[in-house]
């Protein structure tokens, strides 16, 4: 702090009161010289610059001749010290306010930076969230497509299983029916053969009766064997003629471009008929050979 000097005429009382201890242990010296006392008091009353801060004006209502009194000096010193204390208080308050303003400014700058960074992060997060939403939408679409495909595959698999089961049932039923038809065909061919043989036997019995009544010799056994051979040849020829038709039908069914289960089963049925008829042909030819051998032996 600065020293405020006031010059006054030498006086024991004035000198004892001219030096006063201040609050910050610095001396305030008031020594007003006699020749310039009025000018100095006027300068003091006009104002004092303390610590390069605000100027404090001290208006004096004391007259010049009253400055010589010690009581007046004490009042002035007390008033100056009071003003000086106010100035220090104002400076301290001002310093605290400046520090607070600086702190708030720094805090606001830091908060503003953090807010800007938070806004940038929020904007980036929004963009990332939008991208994730779009990607999630695409994933959901693919998932829905996969689920639909899986459902279709499951339904198709179920249909295939049903189709396989149905085909198995149809094949079994068709096979059973084919077996029944083959048995019927077998019985029909044997019945046909039996009818032919029965007619030959009837003719043989008639020939034997005629042989007894006729004077000319008739070999009934030879005629019977000959009739059996001719009957077997006729049956064999008819069966082979039918077999040729079966071979053609089987070939056509096997060579179809869009062959179905029914066409395959029908071809299998015709093959079963063909094999059974071939067996009958082989049996008839074997029997015919036996008849021919008997004729040759006779």
Helices and strands as residue ranges (DSSP letters): H 12-17, E 19-21, E 27-29, H 37-46, E 48-49, E 55-56, G 64-68, H 70-213, H 220-254, H 261-297
